[in-house]
Amino acid sequence: MKFDIIMVNTIFKVVKLIAENYKIQYMEALNSFYESATYKLYEDKETGFFTRSAINLFSIYELEKQGRIEEAFI
């Protein structure tokens, strides 16, 4: 339960960063994040991405949008 709350809080922070930096509405940012490969990595506990901070996840999201997500694994 506590872990789920932490994940939701992290997602909220990432989506807020997306909305602010891309100057889009919160719901659009939420949909964009949920549809991203970054979110799929975050939700898969095997990847370890669930331990990353909101800022780090946002950086990975930006790399993905630029077609450079493989750099997140370097």
HTML snippet that shows the backbone in 3Dmol.js (N, CA, C, O; Angstrom):
<script src="https://3Dmol.org/build/3Dmol-min.js"></script>
<div id="view" style="width:600px;height:400px;position:relative"></div>
<script>
const pdb = `
ATOM      1  N   MET A   1       0.823  -1.200   0.000  1.00  0.00           N
ATOM      2  CA  MET A   1       0.000   0.000   0.000  1.00  0.00           C
ATOM      3  C   MET A   1       0.866   1.262   0.000  1.00  0.00           C
ATOM      4  O   MET A   1       0.654   2.167  -0.807  1.00  0.00           O
ATOM      5  N   LYS A   2       1.835   1.314   0.906  1.00  0.00           N
ATOM      6  CA  LYS A   2       2.710   2.481   0.991  1.00  0.00           C
ATOM      7  C   LYS A   2       3.488   2.675  -0.314  1.00  0.00           C
ATOM      8  O   LYS A   2       3.679   3.797  -0.782  1.00  0.00           O
ATOM      9  N   PHE A   3       3.932   1.550  -0.890  1.00  0.00           N
ATOM     10  CA  PHE A   3       4.669   1.590  -2.147  1.00  0.00           C
ATOM     11  C   PHE A   3       3.808   2.186  -3.254  1.00  0.00           C
ATOM     12  O   PHE A   3       4.292   2.994  -4.047  1.00  0.00           O
ATOM     13  N   ASP A   4       2.529   1.795  -3.317  1.00  0.00           N
ATOM     14  CA  ASP A   4       1.608   2.330  -4.324  1.00  0.00           C
ATOM     15  C   ASP A   4       1.432   3.835  -4.183  1.00  0.00           C
ATOM     16  O   ASP A   4       1.363   4.552  -5.182  1.00  0.00           O
ATOM     17  N   ILE A   5       1.359   4.306  -2.969  1.00  0.00           N
ATOM     18  CA  ILE A   5       1.212   5.749  -2.725  1.00  0.00           C
ATOM     19  C   ILE A   5       2.449   6.492  -3.214  1.00  0.00           C
ATOM     20  O   ILE A   5       2.340   7.571  -3.795  1.00  0.00           O
ATOM     21  N   ILE A   6       3.611   5.922  -2.981  1.00  0.00           N
ATOM     22  CA  ILE A   6       4.858   6.543  -3.441  1.00  0.00           C
ATOM     23  C   ILE A   6       4.870   6.598  -4.966  1.00  0.00           C
ATOM     24  O   ILE A   6       5.264   7.611  -5.545  1.00  0.00           O
ATOM     25  N   MET A   7       4.440   5.515  -5.622  1.00  0.00           N
ATOM     26  CA  MET A   7       4.414   5.498  -7.087  1.00  0.00           C
ATOM     27  C   MET A   7       3.438   6.546  -7.631  1.00  0.00           C
ATOM     28  O   MET A   7       3.753   7.250  -8.591  1.00  0.00           O
ATOM     29  N   VAL A   8       2.269   6.648  -7.027  1.00  0.00           N
ATOM     30  CA  VAL A   8       1.281   7.638  -7.473  1.00  0.00           C
ATOM     31  C   VAL A   8       1.833   9.043  -7.300  1.00  0.00           C
ATOM     32  O   VAL A   8       1.654   9.888  -8.178  1.00  0.00           O
ATOM     33  N   ASN A   9       2.495   9.305  -6.192  1.00  0.00           N
ATOM     34  CA  ASN A   9       3.084  10.617  -5.934  1.00  0.00           C
ATOM     35  C   ASN A   9       4.166  10.936  -6.974  1.00  0.00           C
ATOM     36  O   ASN A   9       4.252  12.064  -7.458  1.00  0.00           O
ATOM     37  N   THR A  10       4.979   9.950  -7.311  1.00  0.00           N
ATOM     38  CA  THR A  10       6.024  10.146  -8.317  1.00  0.00           C
ATOM     39  C   THR A  10       5.399  10.433  -9.676  1.00  0.00           C
ATOM     40  O   THR A  10       5.839  11.338 -10.386  1.00  0.00           O
ATOM     41  N   ILE A  11       4.375   9.668 -10.039  1.00  0.00           N
ATOM     42  CA  ILE A  11       3.679   9.885 -11.319  1.00  0.00           C
ATOM     43  C   ILE A  11       3.109  11.298 -11.367  1.00  0.00           C
ATOM     44  O   ILE A  11       3.237  11.985 -12.380  1.00  0.00           O
ATOM     45  N   PHE A  12       2.480  11.738 -10.274  1.00  0.00           N
ATOM     46  CA  PHE A  12       1.931  13.093 -10.210  1.00  0.00           C
ATOM     47  C   PHE A  12       3.012  14.125 -10.495  1.00  0.00           C
ATOM     48  O   PHE A  12       2.794  15.063 -11.261  1.00  0.00           O
ATOM     49  N   LYS A  13       4.176  13.953  -9.879  1.00  0.00           N
ATOM     50  CA  LYS A  13       5.272  14.909 -10.065  1.00  0.00           C
ATOM     51  C   LYS A  13       5.789  14.907 -11.502  1.00  0.00           C
ATOM     52  O   LYS A  13       6.069  15.966 -12.064  1.00  0.00           O
ATOM     53  N   VAL A  14       5.917  13.713 -12.099  1.00  0.00           N
ATOM     54  CA  VAL A  14       6.387  13.622 -13.484  1.00  0.00           C
ATOM     55  C   VAL A  14       5.393  14.313 -14.413  1.00  0.00           C
ATOM     56  O   VAL A  14       5.787  15.093 -15.279  1.00  0.00           O
ATOM     57  N   VAL A  15       4.117  14.029 -14.235  1.00  0.00           N
ATOM     58  CA  VAL A  15       3.081  14.608 -15.097  1.00  0.00           C
ATOM     59  C   VAL A  15       3.052  16.124 -14.942  1.00  0.00           C
ATOM     60  O   VAL A  15       2.861  16.845 -15.921  1.00  0.00           O
ATOM     61  N   LYS A  16       3.237  16.603 -13.730  1.00  0.00           N
ATOM     62  CA  LYS A  16       3.282  18.053 -13.503  1.00  0.00           C
ATOM     63  C   LYS A  16       4.467  18.667 -14.254  1.00  0.00           C
ATOM     64  O   LYS A  16       4.334  19.729 -14.862  1.00  0.00           O
ATOM     65  N   LEU A  17       5.611  18.009 -14.213  1.00  0.00           N
ATOM     66  CA  LEU A  17       6.791  18.493 -14.950  1.00  0.00           C
ATOM     67  C   LEU A  17       6.525  18.507 -16.457  1.00  0.00           C
ATOM     68  O   LEU A  17       6.902  19.453 -17.149  1.00  0.00           O
ATOM     69  N   ILE A  18       5.881  17.467 -16.955  1.00  0.00           N
ATOM     70  CA  ILE A  18       5.555  17.410 -18.384  1.00  0.00           C
ATOM     71  C   ILE A  18       4.631  18.562 -18.751  1.00  0.00           C
ATOM     72  O   ILE A  18       4.879  19.275 -19.723  1.00  0.00           O
ATOM     73  N   ALA A  19       3.570  18.744 -17.979  1.00  0.00           N
ATOM     74  CA  ALA A  19       2.600  19.811 -18.263  1.00  0.00           C
ATOM     75  C   ALA A  19       3.274  21.182 -18.245  1.00  0.00           C
ATOM     76  O   ALA A  19       3.033  22.004 -19.129  1.00  0.00           O
ATOM     77  N   GLU A  20       4.104  21.426 -17.256  1.00  0.00           N
ATOM     78  CA  GLU A  20       4.766  22.734 -17.125  1.00  0.00           C
ATOM     79  C   GLU A  20       5.794  22.969 -18.237  1.00  0.00           C
ATOM     80  O   GLU A  20       5.842  24.053 -18.818  1.00  0.00           O
ATOM     81  N   ASN A  21       6.600  21.972 -18.527  1.00  0.00           N
ATOM     82  CA  ASN A  21       7.685  22.147 -19.495  1.00  0.00           C
ATOM     83  C   ASN A  21       7.211  22.141 -20.938  1.00  0.00           C
ATOM     84  O   ASN A  21       7.812  22.792 -21.793  1.00  0.00           O
ATOM     85  N   TYR A  22       6.143  21.412 -21.214  1.00  0.00           N
ATOM     86  CA  TYR A  22       5.618  21.356 -22.569  1.00  0.00           C
ATOM     87  C   TYR A  22       4.420  22.288 -22.763  1.00  0.00           C
ATOM     88  O   TYR A  22       3.841  22.367 -23.847  1.00  0.00           O
ATOM     89  N   LYS A  23       4.065  22.989 -21.682  1.00  0.00           N
ATOM     90  CA  LYS A  23       2.964  23.967 -21.708  1.00  0.00           C
ATOM     91  C   LYS A  23       1.676  23.346 -22.267  1.00  0.00           C
ATOM     92  O   LYS A  23       1.049  23.871 -23.188  1.00  0.00           O
ATOM     93  N   ILE A  24       1.309  22.191 -21.660  1.00  0.00           N
ATOM     94  CA  ILE A  24       0.083  21.504 -22.033  1.00  0.00           C
ATOM     95  C   ILE A  24      -0.770  21.290 -20.786  1.00  0.00           C
ATOM     96  O   ILE A  24      -0.287  21.426 -19.662  1.00  0.00           O
ATOM     97  N   GLN A  25      -2.025  20.957 -20.993  1.00  0.00           N
ATOM     98  CA  GLN A  25      -2.938  20.700 -19.877  1.00  0.00           C
ATOM     99  C   GLN A  25      -2.506  19.431 -19.135  1.00  0.00           C
ATOM    100  O   GLN A  25      -1.874  18.542 -19.705  1.00  0.00           O
ATOM    101  N   TYR A  26      -2.865  19.375 -17.851  1.00  0.00           N
ATOM    102  CA  TYR A  26      -2.485  18.243 -17.004  1.00  0.00           C
ATOM    103  C   TYR A  26      -2.973  16.915 -17.585  1.00  0.00           C
ATOM    104  O   TYR A  26      -2.211  15.950 -17.630  1.00  0.00           O
ATOM    105  N   MET A  27      -4.227  16.851 -18.029  1.00  0.00           N
ATOM    106  CA  MET A  27      -4.781  15.597 -18.557  1.00  0.00           C
ATOM    107  C   MET A  27      -4.051  15.150 -19.820  1.00  0.00           C
ATOM    108  O   MET A  27      -3.850  13.953 -20.029  1.00  0.00           O
ATOM    109  N   GLU A  28      -3.661  16.085 -20.648  1.00  0.00           N
ATOM    110  CA  GLU A  28      -2.887  15.752 -21.851  1.00  0.00           C
ATOM    111  C   GLU A  28      -1.514  15.197 -21.455  1.00  0.00           C
ATOM    112  O   GLU A  28      -1.028  14.236 -22.050  1.00  0.00           O
ATOM    113  N   ALA A  29      -0.908  15.809 -20.457  1.00  0.00           N
ATOM    114  CA  ALA A  29       0.383  15.343 -19.956  1.00  0.00           C
ATOM    115  C   ALA A  29       0.242  13.950 -19.333  1.00  0.00           C
ATOM    116  O   ALA A  29       1.100  13.088 -19.525  1.00  0.00           O
ATOM    117  N   LEU A  30      -0.831  13.742 -18.597  1.00  0.00           N
ATOM    118  CA  LEU A  30      -1.085  12.443 -17.966  1.00  0.00           C
ATOM    119  C   LEU A  30      -1.224  11.355 -19.030  1.00  0.00           C
ATOM    120  O   LEU A  30      -0.610  10.294 -18.923  1.00  0.00           O
ATOM    121  N   ASN A  31      -2.030  11.622 -20.049  1.00  0.00           N
ATOM    122  CA  ASN A  31      -2.202  10.655 -21.136  1.00  0.00           C
ATOM    123  C   ASN A  31      -0.890  10.387 -21.860  1.00  0.00           C
ATOM    124  O   ASN A  31      -0.578   9.241 -22.186  1.00  0.00           O
ATOM    125  N   SER A  32      -0.130  11.435 -22.110  1.00  0.00           N
ATOM    126  CA  SER A  32       1.150  11.287 -22.799  1.00  0.00           C
ATOM    127  C   SER A  32       2.098  10.407 -21.988  1.00  0.00           C
ATOM    128  O   SER A  32       2.767   9.537 -22.544  1.00  0.00           O
ATOM    129  N   PHE A  33       2.155  10.631 -20.680  1.00  0.00           N
ATOM    130  CA  PHE A  33       3.041   9.827 -19.838  1.00  0.00           C
ATOM    131  C   PHE A  33       2.579   8.377 -19.775  1.00  0.00           C
ATOM    132  O   PHE A  33       3.395   7.465 -19.905  1.00  0.00           O
ATOM    133  N   TYR A  34       1.281   8.152 -19.577  1.00  0.00           N
ATOM    134  CA  TYR A  34       0.763   6.783 -19.495  1.00  0.00           C
ATOM    135  C   TYR A  34       0.960   6.003 -20.793  1.00  0.00           C
ATOM    136  O   TYR A  34       1.053   4.776 -20.763  1.00  0.00           O
ATOM    137  N   GLU A  35       1.023   6.684 -21.912  1.00  0.00           N
ATOM    138  CA  GLU A  35       1.214   6.022 -23.203  1.00  0.00           C
ATOM    139  C   GLU A  35       2.696   5.863 -23.572  1.00  0.00           C
ATOM    140  O   GLU A  35       3.021   5.265 -24.599  1.00  0.00           O
ATOM    141  N   SER A  36       3.578   6.391 -22.745  1.00  0.00           N
ATOM    142  CA  SER A  36       5.008   6.393 -23.081  1.00  0.00           C
ATOM    143  C   SER A  36       5.708   5.094 -22.688  1.00  0.00           C
ATOM    144  O   SER A  36       5.255   4.349 -21.818  1.00  0.00           O
ATOM    145  N   ALA A  37       6.817   4.858 -23.358  1.00  0.00           N
ATOM    146  CA  ALA A  37       7.689   3.734 -23.000  1.00  0.00           C
ATOM    147  C   ALA A  37       8.292   3.963 -21.618  1.00  0.00           C
ATOM    148  O   ALA A  37       8.559   3.008 -20.889  1.00  0.00           O
ATOM    149  N   THR A  38       8.505   5.222 -21.259  1.00  0.00           N
ATOM    150  CA  THR A  38       9.054   5.554 -19.942  1.00  0.00           C
ATOM    151  C   THR A  38       8.130   5.042 -18.844  1.00  0.00           C
ATOM    152  O   THR A  38       8.592   4.453 -17.867  1.00  0.00           O
ATOM    153  N   TYR A  39       6.834   5.262 -19.000  1.00  0.00           N
ATOM    154  CA  TYR A  39       5.876   4.770 -17.999  1.00  0.00           C
ATOM    155  C   TYR A  39       5.884   3.244 -17.955  1.00  0.00           C
ATOM    156  O   TYR A  39       5.827   2.656 -16.874  1.00  0.00           O
ATOM    157  N   LYS A  40       5.953   2.605 -19.104  1.00  0.00           N
ATOM    158  CA  LYS A  40       5.963   1.139 -19.133  1.00  0.00           C
ATOM    159  C   LYS A  40       7.188   0.597 -18.395  1.00  0.00           C
ATOM    160  O   LYS A  40       7.099  -0.408 -17.689  1.00  0.00           O
ATOM    161  N   LEU A  41       8.319   1.262 -18.559  1.00  0.00           N
ATOM    162  CA  LEU A  41       9.516   0.875 -17.818  1.00  0.00           C
ATOM    163  C   LEU A  41       9.331   1.115 -16.320  1.00  0.00           C
ATOM    164  O   LEU A  41       9.750   0.301 -15.497  1.00  0.00           O
ATOM    165  N   TYR A  42       8.708   2.226 -15.979  1.00  0.00           N
ATOM    166  CA  TYR A  42       8.479   2.589 -14.579  1.00  0.00           C
ATOM    167  C   TYR A  42       7.569   1.575 -13.894  1.00  0.00           C
ATOM    168  O   TYR A  42       7.805   1.204 -12.744  1.00  0.00           O
ATOM    169  N   GLU A  43       6.536   1.128 -14.592  1.00  0.00           N
ATOM    170  CA  GLU A  43       5.563   0.239 -13.961  1.00  0.00           C
ATOM    171  C   GLU A  43       6.055  -1.207 -13.894  1.00  0.00           C
ATOM    172  O   GLU A  43       5.518  -2.002 -13.123  1.00  0.00           O
ATOM    173  N   ASP A  44       7.068  -1.559 -14.690  1.00  0.00           N
ATOM    174  CA  ASP A  44       7.626  -2.908 -14.679  1.00  0.00           C
ATOM    175  C   ASP A  44       8.678  -3.001 -13.574  1.00  0.00           C
ATOM    176  O   ASP A  44       9.771  -2.450 -13.704  1.00  0.00           O
ATOM    177  N   LYS A  45       8.355  -3.681 -12.517  1.00  0.00           N
ATOM    178  CA  LYS A  45       9.239  -3.752 -11.346  1.00  0.00           C
ATOM    179  C   LYS A  45      10.579  -4.435 -11.668  1.00  0.00           C
ATOM    180  O   LYS A  45      11.562  -4.243 -10.951  1.00  0.00           O
ATOM    181  N   GLU A  46      10.616  -5.217 -12.726  1.00  0.00           N
ATOM    182  CA  GLU A  46      11.854  -5.913 -13.118  1.00  0.00           C
ATOM    183  C   GLU A  46      12.932  -4.939 -13.610  1.00  0.00           C
ATOM    184  O   GLU A  46      14.122  -5.236 -13.506  1.00  0.00           O
ATOM    185  N   THR A  47      12.528  -3.786 -14.143  1.00  0.00           N
ATOM    186  CA  THR A  47      13.496  -2.832 -14.703  1.00  0.00           C
ATOM    187  C   THR A  47      14.216  -2.027 -13.637  1.00  0.00           C
ATOM    188  O   THR A  47      15.314  -1.523 -13.870  1.00  0.00           O
ATOM    189  N   GLY A  48      13.599  -1.904 -12.462  1.00  0.00           N
ATOM    190  CA  GLY A  48      14.170  -1.077 -11.407  1.00  0.00           C
ATOM    191  C   GLY A  48      13.870   0.405 -11.580  1.00  0.00           C
ATOM    192  O   GLY A  48      14.295   1.220 -10.762  1.00  0.00           O
ATOM    193  N   PHE A  49      13.139   0.767 -12.640  1.00  0.00           N
ATOM    194  CA  PHE A  49      12.831   2.173 -12.881  1.00  0.00           C
ATOM    195  C   PHE A  49      11.919   2.752 -11.798  1.00  0.00           C
ATOM    196  O   PHE A  49      11.858   3.970 -11.626  1.00  0.00           O
ATOM    197  N   PHE A  50      11.213   1.890 -11.070  1.00  0.00           N
ATOM    198  CA  PHE A  50      10.318   2.371 -10.012  1.00  0.00           C
ATOM    199  C   PHE A  50      11.081   3.035  -8.877  1.00  0.00           C
ATOM    200  O   PHE A  50      10.479   3.697  -8.031  1.00  0.00           O
ATOM    201  N   THR A  51      12.399   2.866  -8.848  1.00  0.00           N
ATOM    202  CA  THR A  51      13.206   3.486  -7.795  1.00  0.00           C
ATOM    203  C   THR A  51      13.700   4.880  -8.185  1.00  0.00           C
ATOM    204  O   THR A  51      14.298   5.581  -7.369  1.00  0.00           O
ATOM    205  N   ARG A  52      13.451   5.273  -9.417  1.00  0.00           N
ATOM    206  CA  ARG A  52      13.971   6.552  -9.912  1.00  0.00           C
ATOM    207  C   ARG A  52      13.097   7.725  -9.464  1.00  0.00           C
ATOM    208  O   ARG A  52      11.900   7.578  -9.214  1.00  0.00           O
ATOM    209  N   SER A  53      13.721   8.867  -9.372  1.00  0.00           N
ATOM    210  CA  SER A  53      13.012  10.076  -8.952  1.00  0.00           C
ATOM    211  C   SER A  53      12.167  10.633 -10.089  1.00  0.00           C
ATOM    212  O   SER A  53      12.329  10.252 -11.248  1.00  0.00           O
ATOM    213  N   ALA A  54      11.268  11.535  -9.739  1.00  0.00           N
ATOM    214  CA  ALA A  54      10.414  12.181 -10.736  1.00  0.00           C
ATOM    215  C   ALA A  54      11.262  12.956 -11.747  1.00  0.00           C
ATOM    216  O   ALA A  54      10.985  12.920 -12.946  1.00  0.00           O
ATOM    217  N   ILE A  55      12.272  13.642 -11.277  1.00  0.00           N
ATOM    218  CA  ILE A  55      13.142  14.412 -12.176  1.00  0.00           C
ATOM    219  C   ILE A  55      13.848  13.472 -13.158  1.00  0.00           C
ATOM    220  O   ILE A  55      13.927  13.759 -14.353  1.00  0.00           O
ATOM    221  N   ASN A  56      14.354  12.361 -12.651  1.00  0.00           N
ATOM    222  CA  ASN A  56      15.036  11.397 -13.506  1.00  0.00           C
ATOM    223  C   ASN A  56      14.067  10.796 -14.522  1.00  0.00           C
ATOM    224  O   ASN A  56      14.420  10.653 -15.693  1.00  0.00           O
ATOM    225  N   LEU A  57      12.868  10.445 -14.102  1.00  0.00           N
ATOM    226  CA  LEU A  57      11.865   9.906 -15.021  1.00  0.00           C
ATOM    227  C   LEU A  57      11.482  10.935 -16.079  1.00  0.00           C
ATOM    228  O   LEU A  57      11.294  10.589 -17.245  1.00  0.00           O
ATOM    229  N   PHE A  58      11.368  12.191 -15.679  1.00  0.00           N
ATOM    230  CA  PHE A  58      11.061  13.246 -16.647  1.00  0.00           C
ATOM    231  C   PHE A  58      12.191  13.363 -17.671  1.00  0.00           C
ATOM    232  O   PHE A  58      11.928  13.542 -18.860  1.00  0.00           O
ATOM    233  N   SER A  59      13.423  13.266 -17.229  1.00  0.00           N
ATOM    234  CA  SER A  59      14.569  13.319 -18.152  1.00  0.00           C
ATOM    235  C   SER A  59      14.523  12.163 -19.142  1.00  0.00           C
ATOM    236  O   SER A  59      14.816  12.340 -20.324  1.00  0.00           O
ATOM    237  N   ILE A  60      14.156  10.988 -18.661  1.00  0.00           N
ATOM    238  CA  ILE A  60      14.029   9.821 -19.539  1.00  0.00           C
ATOM    239  C   ILE A  60      12.881  10.031 -20.521  1.00  0.00           C
ATOM    240  O   ILE A  60      12.999   9.698 -21.700  1.00  0.00           O
ATOM    241  N   TYR A  61      11.782  10.577 -20.039  1.00  0.00           N
ATOM    242  CA  TYR A  61      10.638  10.890 -20.896  1.00  0.00           C
ATOM    243  C   TYR A  61      11.070  11.846 -22.018  1.00  0.00           C
ATOM    244  O   TYR A  61      10.697  11.661 -23.176  1.00  0.00           O
ATOM    245  N   GLU A  62      11.844  12.849 -21.669  1.00  0.00           N
ATOM    246  CA  GLU A  62      12.329  13.791 -22.680  1.00  0.00           C
ATOM    247  C   GLU A  62      13.233  13.089 -23.700  1.00  0.00           C
ATOM    248  O   GLU A  62      13.127  13.343 -24.900  1.00  0.00           O
ATOM    249  N   LEU A  63      14.110  12.217 -23.231  1.00  0.00           N
ATOM    250  CA  LEU A  63      14.953  11.448 -24.158  1.00  0.00           C
ATOM    251  C   LEU A  63      14.081  10.625 -25.105  1.00  0.00           C
ATOM    252  O   LEU A  63      14.345  10.550 -26.305  1.00  0.00           O
ATOM    253  N   GLU A  64      13.049  10.018 -24.551  1.00  0.00           N
ATOM    254  CA  GLU A  64      12.132   9.229 -25.377  1.00  0.00           C
ATOM    255  C   GLU A  64      11.487  10.098 -26.453  1.00  0.00           C
ATOM    256  O   GLU A  64      11.423   9.698 -27.616  1.00  0.00           O
ATOM    257  N   LYS A  65      11.014  11.269 -26.080  1.00  0.00           N
ATOM    258  CA  LYS A  65      10.362  12.172 -27.031  1.00  0.00           C
ATOM    259  C   LYS A  65      11.323  12.624 -28.134  1.00  0.00           C
ATOM    260  O   LYS A  65      10.897  12.959 -29.239  1.00  0.00           O
ATOM    261  N   GLN A  66      12.614  12.629 -27.826  1.00  0.00           N
ATOM    262  CA  GLN A  66      13.638  13.017 -28.800  1.00  0.00           C
ATOM    263  C   GLN A  66      14.154  11.802 -29.580  1.00  0.00           C
ATOM    264  O   GLN A  66      15.049  11.933 -30.415  1.00  0.00           O
ATOM    265  N   GLY A  67      13.587  10.622 -29.306  1.00  0.00           N
ATOM    266  CA  GLY A  67      14.022   9.402 -29.983  1.00  0.00           C
ATOM    267  C   GLY A  67      15.345   8.871 -29.482  1.00  0.00           C
ATOM    268  O   GLY A  67      16.046   8.156 -30.198  1.00  0.00           O
ATOM    269  N   ARG A  68      15.692   9.224 -28.234  1.00  0.00           N
ATOM    270  CA  ARG A  68      16.995   8.853 -27.669  1.00  0.00           C
ATOM    271  C   ARG A  68      16.872   8.067 -26.365  1.00  0.00           C
ATOM    272  O   ARG A  68      17.759   8.146 -25.515  1.00  0.00           O
ATOM    273  N   ILE A  69      15.786   7.309 -26.196  1.00  0.00           N
ATOM    274  CA  ILE A  69      15.545   6.635 -24.919  1.00  0.00           C
ATOM    275  C   ILE A  69      16.652   5.643 -24.552  1.00  0.00           C
ATOM    276  O   ILE A  69      16.881   5.372 -23.373  1.00  0.00           O
ATOM    277  N   GLU A  70      17.333   5.105 -25.562  1.00  0.00           N
ATOM    278  CA  GLU A  70      18.413   4.148 -25.261  1.00  0.00           C
ATOM    279  C   GLU A  70      19.493   4.786 -24.400  1.00  0.00           C
ATOM    280  O   GLU A  70      20.216   4.075 -23.701  1.00  0.00           O
ATOM    281  N   GLU A  71      19.619   6.102 -24.433  1.00  0.00           N
ATOM    282  CA  GLU A  71      20.611   6.793 -23.598  1.00  0.00           C
ATOM    283  C   GLU A  71      20.286   6.680 -22.111  1.00  0.00           C
ATOM    284  O   GLU A  71      21.157   6.900 -21.269  1.00  0.00           O
ATOM    285  N   ALA A  72      19.056   6.343 -21.786  1.00  0.00           N
ATOM    286  CA  ALA A  72      18.663   6.176 -20.383  1.00  0.00           C
ATOM    287  C   ALA A  72      19.318   4.942 -19.764  1.00  0.00           C
ATOM    288  O   ALA A  72      19.374   4.799 -18.542  1.00  0.00           O
ATOM    289  N   PHE A  73      19.806   4.065 -20.618  1.00  0.00           N
ATOM    290  CA  PHE A  73      20.404   2.816 -20.126  1.00  0.00           C
ATOM    291  C   PHE A  73      21.926   2.867 -20.083  1.00  0.00           C
ATOM    292  O   PHE A  73      22.575   1.873 -19.755  1.00  0.00           O
ATOM    293  N   ILE A  74      22.491   4.016 -20.411  1.00  0.00           N
ATOM    294  CA  ILE A  74      23.958   4.160 -20.409  1.00  0.00           C
ATOM    295  C   ILE A  74      24.437   4.519 -19.030  1.00  0.00           C
ATOM    296  O   ILE A  74      25.638   4.685 -18.817  1.00  0.00           O
TER     297      ILE A  74
END
`;
const viewer = $3Dmol.createViewer("view");
viewer.addModel(pdb, "pdb");
viewer.setStyle({}, {cartoon: {color: "spectrum"}});
viewer.zoomTo();
viewer.render();
</script>
